[in-house]
Amino acid sequence: MPSPALIERYAARTRVLKALAHPTRLFLVDELAAGERCVCELTEGIGDDMSTVSKHLSLLRDAGVVSSERRGQQIYYRLRVPCVLDIFGCVEGVLDGDEQGGATCRARN
C-alpha cells in the first residue's frame, strides 16, 4: 500500500490534470504560452463571457498552472510553470501512436 505522502502526491497530480481536462482551459494554457495576457484579451479569443473565462482561469490558478496579478481594473495571467506545455507534446504522441503502442513524445509545434 502506498504511503500517505505518496497518496497525497497522487491527489495533487490529479488536481492539476483535472484542471487541464477541459478544451477551454487547454486553449487558455496554449494562449498563455505566448506570454502574459489579461482576461479581456483571453475572452476575445474564446468568444465566451468574461465571468466564464475568469472561472476557467481561477481553476488553473488554484491548481498552480497559472499565476495572476491585478493591475488597476485588469487581471493578468501567465503560466506559472511553462513546462506544463510538455504535456501537449506527450498527448500528441499518444494520439499519433500506432497500434503496437509505439507512441513517442514529440516536440510541441
C-alpha positions, 0 to 999 in steps of 0.5 A: 500500500502506498504511503500517505505522502505518496497518496497525497502526491497522487491527489495533487497530480490529479488536481492539476490534470483535472484542471487541464481536462477541459478544451477551454482551459487547454486553449487558455494554457496554449494562449498563455504560452505566448506570454502574459495576457489579461482576461479581456484579451483571453475572452476575445479569443474564446468568444465566451463571457468574461465571468466564464473565462475568469472561472476557467482561469481561477481553476488553473490558478488554484491548481498552480498552472497559472499565476495572476496579478491585478493591475488597476481594473485588469487581471493578468495571467501567465503560466506559472510553470511553462513546462506544463506545455510538455504535456501537449507534446506527450498527448500528441504522441499518444494520439499519433501512436500506432497500434503496437503502442509505439507512441513517442513524445514529440516536440510541441509545434 
